[in-house]
Amino acid sequence: MNKHIRQEIFERLRAANPNPTTELNYNSPFELLIAVLLSAQATDVGVNKATAKLFPVANTPQAMLDLGLEGVMEYTKTIGLYKTKSKHIIETCRILLEQYGGEVPQTREALEALPGVGRKTANVVLNTAFGQPAMAVDTHIFRVSNRTKIAPGKNVREVEDKLMKFVPKEFILDAHHWLILHGRYTCKAQKPLCEQCLINDLCEYPAKALP
């Protein structure tokens, strides 16, 4: 894999989907933060079903606090680990009000200090809500990066660092959306749809099926 091949890969992904974005539904940085908090080990579809009812009732830190823990859990109980996630949401809202005037902070350090917010969640918010170059490596991106050899690494952080280094600058803002979607719908874990893949000829996966 070299820079010319990576350039071609991302040019094709961009041509197929010029304006990629998260499949989580949100209307503000706060809603995105809550949706991403809920999405750990859950599907975007499941999170969207819950937030479609939650956000009309509580779409600010104060409104979420007013609901209270029991109230939040009523809306999140269909999501895995909902009790822990709901506690994190309440604690996060309290911090946002006390330290940031109810606004979502725009630095990695501040985001990662929030309860339940790890590096991946912080990267999603920085990139998607605030347009900062950040790479949120989930299981899909980890798999695609290693399988194609775009940015192979032994762990999530290694893949993230390599992607930030190797992805051409013009694609860096949208790259993680393209890679997630590619992993979710084409380069699947069990049966990758190689015959439908638009980067099949550029991929270095030894077991790939040729079209």
C-alpha positions in Angstrom: 0.0 0.0 0.0 1.5 3.4 -1.0 0.2 7.0 -1.0 -0.9 6.8 -4.7 -3.1 3.7 -3.9 -4.5 5.4 -0.8 -5.3 8.5 -2.8 -7.2 6.4 -5.4 -9.1 4.6 -2.7 -10.4 7.8 -1.1 -11.1 9.4 -4.4 -13.4 6.5 -5.2 -15.1 6.6 -1.8 -15.6 10.3 -2.1 -17.0 10.0 -5.7 -19.5 7.4 -4.4 -20.5 9.4 -1.4 -19.4 13.1 -1.6 -21.0 14.1 1.8 -20.8 11.2 4.2 -21.9 11.7 7.8 -22.8 9.6 10.9 -25.9 7.5 10.8 -26.8 8.7 14.3 -29.5 11.3 14.2 -28.8 14.6 16.0 -29.4 18.3 15.7 -26.7 19.8 18.0 -23.3 18.9 19.4 -25.1 18.0 22.7 -27.5 15.6 21.0 -24.5 14.1 19.1 -22.6 13.6 22.4 -25.5 11.9 24.0 -26.2 9.7 21.0 -22.5 8.6 20.8 -22.5 7.9 24.6 -25.5 5.6 24.0 -24.0 3.9 20.9 -21.2 1.9 22.6 -21.9 -1.8 22.0 -25.3 -0.8 20.4 -26.5 -0.2 16.9 -27.1 3.3 15.5 -30.6 2.1 14.5 -31.3 1.2 18.1 -29.9 4.5 19.4 -31.9 6.5 16.9 -35.1 4.8 18.0 -34.5 5.8 21.6 -33.3 9.3 20.9 -36.3 10.0 18.6 -38.4 9.9 21.8 -35.7 11.3 24.2 -34.5 14.4 22.4 -38.0 16.0 21.9 -38.3 15.9 25.7 -34.7 16.7 26.6 -32.2 18.2 24.2 -30.2 20.3 26.6 -28.1 19.4 29.7 -30.6 21.2 31.9 -33.6 19.4 30.4 -31.8 16.1 30.8 -31.1 16.8 34.4 -34.7 17.8 35.0 -35.7 14.4 33.7 -33.6 12.7 36.3 -31.9 9.4 36.2 -35.1 7.4 36.3 -36.6 9.5 33.6 -33.6 9.1 31.3 -33.6 5.4 31.9 -37.3 5.2 30.7 -36.1 6.4 27.3 -32.8 4.4 27.1 -33.9 1.0 28.5 -34.0 -0.6 25.1 -30.3 0.0 24.7 -27.5 -2.3 26.1 -25.8 -1.1 29.3 -28.5 1.5 29.6 -28.3 1.9 33.4 -24.6 2.8 33.3 -25.0 4.9 30.2 -27.9 6.9 31.8 -25.8 7.6 34.9 -23.0 8.9 32.6 -25.5 11.1 30.8 -26.7 12.7 34.0 -23.2 13.2 35.4 -22.0 14.6 32.0 -24.9 17.1 31.9 -24.1 18.2 35.4 -20.5 18.9 34.4 -21.5 20.6 31.2 -23.7 23.0 33.2 -21.2 23.6 36.0 -18.0 24.0 34.0 -19.0 24.9 30.4 -22.2 26.9 30.6 -24.2 24.0 29.2 -22.1 23.9 26.0 -20.1 20.9 24.7 -16.4 21.6 25.0 -14.3 21.5 21.8 -11.1 20.0 23.1 -10.2 16.3 23.4 -8.9 16.7 27.0 -12.2 18.3 28.2 -14.3 15.7 26.3 -12.4 12.7 27.6 -12.8 14.0 31.2 -16.6 13.6 30.9 -18.1 10.4 32.4 -18.3 7.6 29.8 -16.5 9.5 27.1 -13.5 7.7 25.8 -11.1 8.6 23.0 -13.4 7.2 20.3 -16.4 9.2 21.5 -14.3 12.4 21.8 -13.1 11.9 18.2 -16.6 11.5 16.8 -17.7 14.7 18.5 -14.6 16.7 17.5 -14.9 15.5 13.9 -18.6 15.4 13.3 -19.9 18.3 15.5 -16.9 20.6 15.2 -15.2 19.7 11.9 -11.9 18.9 13.5 -9.5 16.3 11.9 -10.0 13.3 14.1 -10.3 9.6 13.5 -12.8 7.6 15.5 -11.6 4.0 15.1 -14.4 1.5 15.8 -14.6 -2.2 15.0 -15.5 -1.5 11.3 -12.6 0.9 10.8 -10.2 -1.3 12.6 -11.2 -4.2 10.4 -11.1 -2.3 7.1 -7.8 -0.6 7.8 -6.2 -4.0 8.6 -7.9 -6.0 5.9 -7.2 -3.6 3.0 -3.8 -2.6 4.5 -4.7 1.1 4.3 -3.5 1.5 7.9 -2.7 -1.9 9.5 -2.2 -1.9 13.3 -2.3 -4.3 16.3 -4.7 -2.1 18.3 -7.2 0.8 17.8 -4.7 3.5 18.8 -2.1 2.3 16.3 -4.6 2.2 13.5 -5.8 5.7 14.5 -2.3 7.1 14.4 -1.5 5.5 11.1 -4.7 6.8 9.5 -3.9 10.3 10.7 -0.5 9.9 9.1 -1.4 8.1 5.9 -4.8 9.4 4.8 -4.3 12.3 2.3 -5.1 15.6 3.9 -7.9 16.5 1.6 -9.9 13.4 2.8 -9.0 13.5 6.5 -12.3 15.1 7.7 -14.6 12.6 6.0 -12.3 9.5 6.0 -13.7 7.9 9.2 -17.3 8.1 7.9 -16.3 6.5 4.6 -14.4 3.7 6.3 -17.2 3.0 8.8 -19.8 2.8 6.1 -17.6 0.7 3.9 -17.1 -1.7 6.8 -20.7 -1.8 7.8 -22.2 -2.4 4.3 -19.5 -3.8 2.1 -16.4 -5.0 3.9 -18.4 -7.0 6.5 -16.8 -9.0 9.2 -18.1 -12.5 8.3 -18.8 -12.3 4.5 -17.2 -9.2 2.9 -19.1 -8.3 -0.4 -15.9 -8.2 -2.4 -17.7 -8.6 -5.7 -19.6 -5.4 -5.0 -16.6 -3.5 -3.6 -15.5 -0.3 -5.5 -11.9 -0.6 -4.2 -11.5 -4.4 -4.8 -8.6 -4.0 -7.2 -6.8 -1.7 -4.7 -7.4 -3.8 -1.6 -4.6 -6.1 -0.3 -6.8 -8.6 1.5 -5.3 -12.0 0.6 -8.6 -13.9 0.9 -10.7 -11.4 -1.2 -13.1 -12.7 -3.8 -12.4 -11.2 -7.2 -15.4 -9.8 -9.1 
